Amino acid sequence: MPTAKPWTIDDSERLYNLEGWGLKYFGINDRGHATMQLARAPEGAIDVMDVVDDVAARGIKMPVLIRFQDILRRRVALLNETFAAAIEEHGYRGRFYGVYPIKVNQLREVVEEIADAGRPFQYGLEAGSKGELLAVLAMNPSDALTIVNGYKDESMMRLAALGLKLGRRLVVVVEKLSELDLLLKATKAEGVKPLIGVRVKLQTQGSGKWRSSTGHFAKFGLTTPEILGLVERLKAEGLEDCLKLIHFHIGSQVCDIRTLKDAVKEGARYYAKLRKLGLGLEYLDCGGGLGVDYDGTHTAAESSMNYSLREYVSDVVYSVQEVCKAEKVPEPNLVTESGRSVVAHHALLVVNVFGSIEAGASPVELGVKADEHQVVGELRESLKGLTPKNLAESFHDGQQHLEEAFSLFKLGYLGLEDKAKVEHLYWRLCLEIGKLLPKAKFVSEDLLEMQKALNDQYLCNFSLFQSLPDSWAIGQLFPIMPLHRLNEEPARRASLVDITCDSDGKITNFACHRAAGGTLPVHALDGRPYYLGFFLMGAYQATMGDIHNLFGRVNEVHVFQDAEESKGYYIEETIQGQAIRDVLSDIQYSDYELVKMIKETADAQVKAGALKPREAAELVDRYEAVLGEYTYVDHLPSPDENHPRRRASDLAAVTAPPPAPEPAKGETVPQAS
Ligand SMILES: *Cc1c(COP(=O)(O)O)cnc(C)c1O
């Protein structure tokens, strides 16, 4: 069938809404491959499939997380430069001292890169726990701010005092009045003056998923009476000049700019009023919340945001300035703790699709037979008589036959072969109805539901629980797009399922193409490796993921752009994902003990004469070898998968075998036996 217009990469760009979420960091090249670039300059773009091939050639297995360190650096610079520009533009008389909250991505290499890229801007780090503080104290450049949030015990306060003694500009943000005593005690003992911050409980309601992080019932922060209590206490100690910072945080992924503006205005009032009470305030810390447009719709939907980075920054600067002008107080230095917006874009998870579950596929021929049960013939009649006018009626007939067959089977009146025919014919009926639906005048709810079930499920080599915990836990959307074949029309629609045994391990909600009933447009599998990219994975996913079903941390490569290199990049570092023995050891299995137990069992078999000693040794070796393997599916296309999986509806159409595909670079295709 000739198509009107050949599919182009522009069509793919539109379909997957690259403009919407890619912030111009991602594109598609003439080969139909996804690319990464910092500016819209195609000549400097990295072909993501080059990286994927490179990774395979190094023997690194899928799934692999690619970190584009240049994006990370760019995000840090962009945040700082945008603040500097807005400060200049508004004639604002404070400076920007941003901090990166490491809880958003604590990986040392990520934090190191951020600290390094932030050095020219005196960009600092934030810690919310003792562990994070230990990391931050060591890693933070000394002229930048160190901010300590979260609940703190005596030992954490002593650690903070230690940081002050080391010369860090370390502000401890008091989240509970009782923390003040601990802080004062620790700093006195160390002989240093504290830099104190206070978190205020704003009344402004957040927006988006974390709106409950604010308001009177929030988990964090001091109420106004408590703040006055803190002031009294500081005055009594003669330490009013030690209160340096006002902090608020209205939750992550704030999707509506009005909420952010309201919060900044409220926070700025606290700053101004306290400043007038004679406290030595120098900083206003607006917390995190700066969003990421995961679904690319630029709306106030939960996975989106209705503003840009520039708008946010400009609103912060302008709103604080307005309040300070009205209150006649000096403009404070501005601090933000944006995490998500800095790290989300740099990480891309590459996942190989290794198969599909297709509705109605039958690997055996199920032709008409004389002695088949009547119900089979009836279903066949429904299928034959199908027209665009009787879709609902035929569907209901089909359902009835299916149920009838089920009852017959339970009572023992239907054989396996007839049961197979009924199931197969029913699916064919549904598939044919699905094809005719666009021609129908009226489509009922149940037919629409049925149509959803007709879509393919693509089996993807990853664990949702390890790599996309927020997709499972809070239904967050991530942009997903094939990394190649983007110059071909993605003719199929599929939901994605992972390799855990958990039926929650699936994705049926996609940022692009929302109307399509929980499916992603994908290409038909042709036996060659097929790769999907899960984009914007850099924030919160890494340490929130778990080892459900014992799928562990994935392999990582860190990529840098480099015009000198033949492919325009180099891989700076690879970090091995967890081996099976590593995840087992997380849950208290020692590989040594496991091997010992297997060896004892094998020895017993030798004693009993069931195994020869050499066989026993070989079994133990094999067991041990698997302990060292990667936790994910190690899959190469096998000969009988080198053709498209047959669909029931295609059965009649398959006459000649399809051409043999060429093996992909870096992969060996096993010999046909
Ligand atoms: C989590 C957190 C942040 C980071 O928020 P983002 O929305 O990721 O920018 C900042 N500050 C505090 C206190 C936090 O708890």
PDBQT file of the ligand as one rigid body, heavy atoms in Angstrom, charges set to zero:
ROOT
HETATM    1  C1  LIG A 701      14.340  17.805  48.386  1.00  0.00    +0.000 C 
HETATM    2  C2  LIG A 701      14.677  19.148  48.793  1.00  0.00    +0.000 A 
HETATM    3  C3  LIG A 701      15.160  20.056  47.847  1.00  0.00    +0.000 A 
HETATM    4  C4  LIG A 701      15.264  19.757  46.378  1.00  0.00    +0.000 C 
HETATM    5  O1  LIG A 701      14.064  20.027  45.749  1.00  0.00    +0.000 OA
HETATM    6  P1  LIG A 701      13.923  19.992  44.152  1.00  0.00    +0.000 P 
HETATM    7  O2  LIG A 701      12.484  20.138  43.947  1.00  0.00    +0.000 OA
HETATM    8  O3  LIG A 701      14.488  18.722  43.680  1.00  0.00    +0.000 OA
HETATM    9  O4  LIG A 701      14.679  21.154  43.608  1.00  0.00    +0.000 OA
HETATM   10  C5  LIG A 701      15.551  21.298  48.306  1.00  0.00    +0.000 A 
HETATM   11  N1  LIG A 701      15.449  21.626  49.617  1.00  0.00    +0.000 NA
HETATM   12  C6  LIG A 701      14.972  20.774  50.536  1.00  0.00    +0.000 A 
HETATM   13  C7  LIG A 701      14.883  21.190  51.949  1.00  0.00    +0.000 C 
HETATM   14  C8  LIG A 701      14.570  19.523  50.157  1.00  0.00    +0.000 A 
HETATM   15  O5  LIG A 701      14.073  18.684  51.067  1.00  0.00    +0.000 OA
ENDROOT
TORSDOF 0
